[in-house]
Amino acid sequence: QLHLTMSEKNEMTRSLEMVQNQLQEKESEIKREISEYKDRQLQAEKEHQAALAEATRKNEVEIEACHKKISSLEHFISSQKLEIEHLKSSKEQLNNSLKEANQALGELLKTKVR
């Protein structure tokens, strides 16, 4: 009976050791997988940050280009307004000269008719 009990105990001890070994292997495997996932997550975060930084840089360049274009257009509009004012002034001067010329012509025609 004692021999049988000792034999069972030894068998159970071996089974327990096998289960403990399997658990340790499983734990090691899970730890390794967690480490791999953390590495992948860190890499993905780095790539995301790099992509975000690049997109931000491109947007800043595009915004700067838009500001320059707006400034250029504002300058163009300002110069066009000045040109319009100059043309209006020239038109007024030409109209005045034309009136004076027409009056002078009228006076000459009156003088000639007499």
Backbone torsions as a table, in degrees:
resi	resn	phi	psi	omega
1	GLN	NA	-47.1	179.4
2	LEU	-60.9	-43.1	179.5
3	HIS	-61.1	-43.2	179.0
4	LEU	-63.8	-43.1	179.4
5	THR	-64.2	-43.1	178.2
6	MET	-63.0	-40.2	179.5
7	SER	-64.2	-44.1	177.9
8	GLU	-63.2	-41.6	179.2
9	LYS	-60.8	-45.5	179.1
10	ASN	-61.6	-41.1	179.0
11	GLU	-64.5	-42.9	179.2
12	MET	-66.7	-37.1	177.6
13	THR	-63.1	-44.3	177.6
14	ARG	-63.0	-41.9	178.3
15	SER	-63.1	-43.0	178.9
16	LEU	-62.3	-43.7	178.4
17	GLU	-62.5	-40.1	178.4
18	MET	-63.0	-44.8	179.6
19	VAL	-63.9	-42.3	178.9
20	GLN	-62.6	-42.3	177.1
21	ASN	-62.0	-43.6	178.3
22	GLN	-62.1	-41.7	178.6
23	LEU	-64.0	-41.2	178.6
24	GLN	-64.1	-41.7	177.9
25	GLU	-62.9	-43.4	179.5
26	LYS	-63.9	-42.2	178.9
27	GLU	-62.3	-43.7	177.9
28	SER	-61.9	-42.4	179.7
29	GLU	-63.5	-43.5	179.5
30	ILE	-64.9	-42.4	178.3
31	LYS	-61.9	-40.7	178.6
32	ARG	-64.1	-43.6	178.4
33	GLU	-63.3	-41.7	178.3
34	ILE	-61.1	-43.4	179.1
35	SER	-61.8	-42.9	178.5
36	GLU	-62.6	-43.6	179.3
37	TYR	-63.4	-40.6	178.6
38	LYS	-64.2	-41.6	177.6
39	ASP	-61.7	-44.1	179.2
40	ARG	-63.8	-41.0	179.2
41	GLN	-63.2	-44.1	178.9
42	LEU	-61.7	-43.6	178.6
43	GLN	-62.7	-43.0	179.6
44	ALA	-63.6	-39.9	178.3
45	GLU	-64.9	-40.7	177.5
46	LYS	-62.3	-44.9	179.5
47	GLU	-63.6	-40.5	178.6
48	HIS	-63.2	-44.4	179.5
49	GLN	-62.9	-41.0	179.0
50	ALA	-64.6	-43.2	179.4
51	ALA	-65.1	-40.4	178.8
52	LEU	-64.1	-43.4	179.2
53	ALA	-63.1	-41.8	179.5
54	GLU	-65.3	-43.3	178.5
55	ALA	-63.5	-40.6	178.7
56	THR	-63.2	-43.8	179.3
57	ARG	-62.0	-45.3	179.6
58	LYS	-61.8	-41.8	178.9
59	ASN	-63.4	-41.0	179.4
60	GLU	-64.0	-40.4	177.7
61	VAL	-63.5	-43.6	-179.5
62	GLU	-65.4	-40.8	178.2
63	ILE	-62.6	-44.1	178.9
64	GLU	-60.8	-42.3	178.5
65	ALA	-62.6	-39.6	178.5
66	CYS	-65.6	-41.3	177.8
67	HIS	-60.8	-42.6	178.9
68	LYS	-63.6	-41.7	-180.0
69	LYS	-65.1	-42.2	178.3
70	ILE	-60.6	-45.7	179.7
71	SER	-60.7	-43.8	179.3
72	SER	-62.2	-43.5	179.7
73	LEU	-66.5	-38.5	177.4
74	GLU	-62.7	-41.6	178.3
75	HIS	-63.6	-43.3	179.3
76	PHE	-61.3	-45.3	179.8
77	ILE	-61.3	-43.7	179.3
78	SER	-60.6	-45.1	179.6
79	SER	-66.3	-34.7	178.0
80	GLN	-67.5	-38.6	177.2
81	LYS	-62.6	-42.9	177.4
82	LEU	-61.9	-41.8	179.4
83	GLU	-63.0	-40.8	178.7
84	ILE	-62.9	-44.2	178.8
85	GLU	-61.9	-42.1	178.0
86	HIS	-62.0	-43.4	179.7
87	LEU	-65.9	-38.4	177.4
88	LYS	-62.6	-43.9	179.3
89	SER	-62.3	-44.6	178.7
90	SER	-62.4	-40.9	179.6
91	LYS	-62.1	-44.5	179.7
92	GLU	-61.6	-42.9	178.4
93	GLN	-62.8	-42.4	178.7
94	LEU	-64.4	-40.6	178.0
95	ASN	-62.6	-42.9	178.0
96	ASN	-62.7	-44.0	178.6
97	SER	-62.4	-40.2	179.1
98	LEU	-64.7	-42.0	177.4
99	LYS	-61.0	-46.3	179.3
100	GLU	-61.2	-42.2	179.6
101	ALA	-64.9	-40.5	178.8
102	ASN	-65.9	-39.0	178.0
103	GLN	-65.1	-44.9	179.2
104	ALA	-61.6	-41.3	178.5
105	LEU	-63.3	-42.0	177.9
106	GLY	-60.3	-44.6	178.4
107	GLU	-62.0	-43.1	178.9
108	LEU	-62.5	-40.9	-179.7
109	LEU	-66.1	-39.5	177.5
110	LYS	-63.0	-42.9	-179.1
111	THR	-64.8	-41.8	-178.5
112	LYS	-66.5	-39.4	-178.7
113	VAL	-65.1	-34.4	-177.5
114	ARG	-70.6	NA	NA
